């Protein structure tokens, strides 16, 4: 079966569990949704990544809801947060933090950051973000950003890129601690990537060609755009998130098919290099001092985080389309294409 094609036009949403050693399917849990939900053919309801804590696994199926299972595949709870209605579908992944499930709910008429109890699925708090897009609106608006946990001003905070600004939330109450603006663009307000942070500095990227990217100091109170934003620069089209190493952001672009090294303090591009594997929708991952990114054509590029030049180490072409990010665990690389799941490791 081609897993890039939705089952029954997306009326079936599946969570798969595979045996790590053999690759055999251990179990599949299917959630049925009564109607055909809007999305794009390049985003067939499987862009959101499940998250696990060793005993539970949580998956978000868009309008079909958030579902929690144990590792044997028994459903523990489910929670319907409402409908996600957008021409490009949903893609943000849930994260876990101290017994909570954090979900960037949207895009569509309603956009919010929500916190659920990991044990029960009860809604702990929800903070709406104004400026959602309705069915008759022509402006393109949306956030597909996965939240991250940062530490600033002596405490943990949830950081997420919303359509026009970066927002830091209090994990316990959902209170907005500070915001940094600058993500709105003339073409529309679209954010696909997660924020990336290191050394007290964050970088947020938008999606359009020539749309803005911003750098900012972490922390503060209220709107910190004027006091803590470091730079705002135009950029290529970006969908996957990057990685910061030693104050440099390494990012692979969706169009053109290039990799870049960017100084996080200034926003200046240190180098740009074409990736022969093609345009990239997946995110870069760092492992054992190497950067890995898989292109839409299924080619994985491996390069070294070198601030002076693009240092290619290896390429591996699976010959199958992929929008996914490599997952690396215990010396093994897991790669998902439109048709298969691969595990690559040394003998």
N, C-alpha and C positions, 0 to 999 in steps of 0.2 A: 504494500500500500504506500502511496506517495503521501507522506505526512504533511506536505505543504498544502495539500488540498483539504479544505474543511469538510468534515462529515456532515451530510444532510444540510449543506449550506450553513454550517455553524450551529445547527440546533443541538449538536452533540459536542460537548467540551470534555476532553480526556486528560487525565493525569496518568502517566506511565511510570512504573517502577521496574527497573532492569537489574538483573544480577550483575554485579560489578566484574566478576571474574569471567563469566561466559558471555555476557551480553543478552542472555535470554530474558524474555519478559516475565517478571514475577507476578505482577497484577496490573490491571487497568481499572480506573474508576471513572465512570462516565456521568456527566451532569447533563441533563436534557433541558433545553431552553425552547420555549414554545414558538418563537418567531425568528425571522431572519434579521440579525442585527447588522447595522451599517458598518462597513469596513472597506478597506482597499484590497484588491487581489494580491498585492505584495505583503499584506499583513493579515494572514488567515487565522486570527483568533489564537495564535500560539506565541506571541511576542513576549508575554509576561512569564518570568522565571519563578518557579516555586522556591520556597525557602524552608529550611529545616533546622531543628535544634538538637537532633540526636534521638528524639522520641516522637516528635510530631513534625508533619510536613504541611505547609499552608500554601494554597494556590488561589490566585484571583482569576476568575473567569468573566470579568467585565460585568455586564448586566445580569449574568447568571448568578453572581455572588462570590463571596469568599468562602472557601471550604478548608477544613482542617481534618487530617487523617492521622492515625498512628502508622507505624512503619509496617504493619501487616495489611494496611489498606482499609481499616475500619474507620468509618466517618465518626468524628467526635462532635463536630458542630458545623453549621453553615450560617452565613449572615448575608442578607440582601441589603446592599447599600444604595440601591436605586439603579436607574438606567444610565448607561453610557451611550450617548448618541453623537457620533462624529463620522464624517465621511472617510476618515483614515483609521477608525477603530481605536482600540486601547493598547497599551504596551507597558505601562509602568509596572514594576515588580514590587511585591510586599517585602518589608524587612522586619526583623525581630529586634526588640530592645527590652530587656528586663521584664519579661512576661507580657509584652505587648506586641501586637501586630500593627505596623504602620503602613497605611496605603495612601498613595496619591490617587485619589478617585477622580476620574475624568479621562479625557476631555469631553466637552459638550455643554449643554445649558447649565449644568451644575458641575463645579469644580471645587474640591475640598481636600484637606488632609484629615484622615480619620485614624483613630486609635482603637483597636479592639483588644479585649482580654484574651490572651493566648489559650487559657484553660477553658473558657466558656463561650467565647465569641461575642460577649456583650460589648456594646458600643461604650467606650469610656469617654471619648470626646470627638468632636468633629468641628473643623474650622473652615468655613466657606471662603472661597476666593472670588471676589467680584470679577465680572468681565467675561463670563462664559458665552458661548456662541449658540444661538438658537437655530432652528431649521430654516428660517428665512433670512438669516444674516449672511452677507457676502464676504465679510472679512474673515480670513483664516486665523483662528485662535486655538491654542491648545498646549497643554503640557503633558509629555510622556516621560517625564523625568522620574527616576527612582530616587527616593530620599536617602540621605546618608546621616550617620551620627558623627558629630564633631565635638570637640571640647574647647570651649572659649569662655573667657571671663570666669574661670574656675569651676565650670559646670558643664555637663553634657547638654547638647542641643541637637535638635533635628533640623537639618538643612535641606531645602528642596527648591528647585528652580520652577517657578510658576510662569505663566505666559509673559509677564512684563517685568518681573522682579524676582530676586532671590529672597527667601524668607527663612528665618531661624525661629523655631518653635520650642517652647518648654515641653519636654517629653511627658511630664506628669499631668499637666492641665491643658496643653495645647495653646497656651497663650503665645501670641506673637511677640518675640523678644526684640528683633530688629529686622529691617529690610534694606536691600540695596537695589535701586532701580537701574534701568538702562538696557533692558532686554527687548523692549518694543522696537519694531521695525516698520518701515513704510509699507512693505509687502504684506505684513501680518505679524502676529505674535505667536511664534511657534518655538517650543523648546523640546528637544528630544533627549538631550544628554543629562547625566547626573552632574552636580557640581563636583569639582575636585579640589582638595585642600592639602596643604602641607606647609609647615613652618609659619603658621599664623596667617597665611594668605589663601584665598579661594579664587577659583576661576569658573565662570559660568559661560556657556556657549549656546547660541541660538541655532536655528535650523536653516534659514534661507541663505543662498549665496549673497554675499555682501551684507548679510545681517550682522548684528553686533555680537561681540564677545567682550566680557568685562572681567577685570581683576579687582579684588577688594581685600581689605584687612578684615579678619574675623572679629566678631564681637561688637559691642556697643549697645545702644538703646534707641528704639524708634527708627526713623528713616535716616540711615547713615550714608546715603548716596553722596552728599556733598563732602562729608568729613572723612570717609573711609574708602571710597572708590578710588582705585589707583590708576585705572586706564579703561578706555573703551575703544575698540578697534573693529573694523570690518573684517570679514572672514569668508572662507569657502563654505560650501554646504557640509554640515556635520550632523551625523545621526548617532554614531557610537561615541562613548565617553573615552577620555584619555587617561593618562597616568602621569603623575608628577614624580620626578627623580631629581634630587639635588637642586630643587628650585626651578627645574625646567619641565614644561608640559610637553609630553609626546602624544600626538594625536594623529589618527588616520582619517582622511576625509572621504565623504561620500561622492563628491564631485568637485574638482577633478580627482582622479585616483592618485592622491599624494599622501605622504606622511610629512609631518612638520614638527619642529622643535621650537617652542615658544618660551621666552623668559617670563616667568609668572609675575615678577615685580614690575615689568615695563610693558608687557604685551608685544614686544618686538619679536619677530620671527628670526630665529638663529639660522635655520636652514629649511629648505623644502626639497623633497625628493619624490620622484614618481615611483609608485609601487606597480610593478609589472603584473601583479595578480589581479588588479582591477579595483573598482570602487568598493569602499568598505562601509557596511552598515553596522557590523558588530563592533564591540569595544576592544580596546587594547588591554592585555593583561601582562603583568610583570611576574616572572618566575625565574629563580636562579640567575639573576642578573641579565635576563633576556626579555625582550618585548615580543609578544605574539599578537597577530591580528589576522582574521580570516575575511576574505573578500566575498562579494556576492557571487562570484564565479566558483567559489570553493577553494581558492588558493590561500594558504596560510603563509604569511611573511614573518620571518624571525629576524630581528635586528637588535643591535646593542644601544642602550641609552647613552649616546655620545653627543654632548652639546655642540661639538665642532663640525660634525659631518654625519651623513647617513651611513651607517656601517651595517650592511646587509650580512647576515650570518647564514640564512638558509631559506628556501622556499619549498612548499609541499602542495601540490595541486591534486585535489581529490576528484576534480572533474564533475562536480555536482554543485548546483546553486546552494547558497547558504546566506542567511541574514544573522546568524548566531555568533555569540562570543565563545571562544575556547574556555573550557572549565578545566582547571589544573588542580590535581589532588594526589598527594603521595607519589610523586614522580610519574603520574599518568596524565595524559592530555585527552580530554573528551571533546569531540567535535560533532556537532549536529548539522547535517545538511538537509535539503528538502526531502531526501529519501531514506537516509540512514543515520545511525549513531555510530561513531567510530571511537575506539580507545587506542591510543598510540603510546608506546612505552619502550624502553630498552629491554632487550631480552634478559 
